Amino acid sequence: HIDFWLQSIKSRVRQAIIYICGTHSSGYTGDKNEALNNLHNHFDGLYRNDFKSIRYSLVDCIEGESFEEFRLNLEDTILSQGHIGETLPRSYFMLEGLLYEYRKELEVPVIDNGQLMRMAALCGIVEPREVSNCAHYLHECGSLVYFKKDLALKNMVILSPRWLTKLMACLFTTKHTWIKKGVLYHKDIAQVWKEYTPSVHAYLLYLMEKFEISIHIKKSDAGSLLQSLQMQQDISNISVVDDEGTEIQLLWVESKPNFLFQGIQDLDLDSISLIPALLPEEPPLHYNWPAYPPDNYFHLDRIFRYPFFPRGFFSRLTVRIISFSTVTDLWKSGIVANTTHSQFSITYYFREDIQMYELKFEVRGIKIDFVRSDFTYLLDVYYSLITNWLVRIISFITVTDL
């Protein structure tokens, strides 16, 4: 697990300072110095060139042993950073306070750049670049979430990071069973987000789609998708119950929380959304992708190999690809689908023999021009995602066959 998180940090951040902290040292009966040396030798050998430094501490969260020493070391590390102690305009803190008070009035604490500009002007920040710098600073401090470089999200400012985390947690929690095999029926959204008024459910779903956590499936496509997941279509019995089991009458009120959500249609209760991260782990027993294509078919494939595969990457790739194809089989680490002129398969798996992850793209069809076109499009989607996802692309090996 430590390796996974170090790889995750490595893929996102350049030359970070890492603290690895053991939190229950009083329960360890072995030689603590020897344990620290073993950690040092293992991780420094693997990540010497990836991080500025890796530091190790043993503390005890129950008895408080070495906790003060660890806290002081952490404070010294923070204070040694170049940006600490920089003089900042008073207007930055004025805007932070204004946004903090404003978010208390919003059930959905999200604004767009236009609203941010107007509120910044009230604090004396009028230049767009300075507003962006201020928002980025508040993002780095954890006061808000601001996507300065993400084209899909740059017009969205989330005023409460904790609210966003809680919103997403409602989808991935094990406390309810409303999402089955990655499928969320819109009629069940009121159960998933029962603490929010029904009038904002469409906007919450919109946010999940913008973050590529979910994708809206049209009614016309829902049947084939559910069939691929071996599920029956069920869009009946729209009702919500509270914690005591009493049925609640839903009142769908047309209201727009702010300008960002103007033009969003009301929630379609007959539709479904797909959440790829919650799809079944295993592929269908007889999924529709023969090992060898028919004799008259052209076949292109490419394999990318990685020592580490970021969690959530394939889910976002699925969201981007599913919108232009008809899915025949779908699971957490694979998709088989048809386009107008070809078929394609994308899968990822871990190769025990070489200790590497493989991401494999395959496209088949009768006409080579269409096969090439779809193959190129799939790779373009992949490259655009990995460029935005990682600070640097993890080294990979490509293999292409025709």
TATARA-V719066 format. One record per pair of residues at least 4 apart in sequence whose C-alpha atoms are under 6 Angstrom apart, sorted by the first residue. I is the first residue (numbers start at 1). J is the second residue. Records with the same first field share a line. If there is no record, write none. Layout:
I=J / J
//
This chain:
6=10
9=13
11=390 / 391
12=390 / 391
15=51 / 52
16=51 / 52
17=52 / 53
18=54
19=54 / 55 / 56
20=56
21=56 / 57 / 58
22=58
23=59 / 60 / 61
24=60
25=58 / 59 / 60
40=44
41=45
43=47
44=48
59=65 / 66 / 67
60=64 / 65
79=84
91=123
92=134
95=123
103=109
109=159
110=157 / 158 / 159
111=157
112=155 / 156 / 157 / 260
113=155
116=120
120=125
121=125 / 126
138=143
139=143 / 144 / 145 / 146
144=158 / 159 / 160 / 161
145=157 / 158
146=157
147=153 / 154
148=154
150=154
169=173
179=183 / 184
181=279 / 280
182=274 / 275 / 276 / 278 / 279
183=274
184=272 / 273
185=272
186=269 / 271 / 272
187=238 / 269
189=193
190=194
199=252 / 253
202=266 / 267
208=213 / 214
209=213 / 214 / 215
212=316
214=274 / 275
215=273 / 274
216=273
217=222 / 272 / 273
219=271
226=231
227=231
228=328 / 329
235=270
240=247 / 248
241=245 / 246 / 247 / 248
242=246
276=315
277=315
279=331 / 332
280=331 / 332
281=332
283=331
297=365 / 366
298=364 / 365 / 366 / 368
299=363 / 364 / 402
300=362 / 363 / 401 / 402
301=361 / 362 / 400 / 401
302=360 / 361 / 399 / 400
303=359 / 360 / 398 / 399
304=358 / 359 / 396 / 397 / 398
305=357 / 358 / 396 / 397
306=356 / 357 / 396
307=356
318=322
325=338 / 339
326=337 / 338
327=337
328=336 / 337
329=335 / 336
330=334 / 335
333=347 / 348
334=346 / 347
335=345 / 346
336=344 / 345
337=343 / 344
338=342 / 343
342=364 / 365
343=363 / 364
344=362 / 363
345=362
346=360 / 361
347=359 / 360
348=358 / 359
349=357 / 358
350=356 / 357
351=355 / 356 / 357
365=371
371=375
383=387
385=389
386=390
//
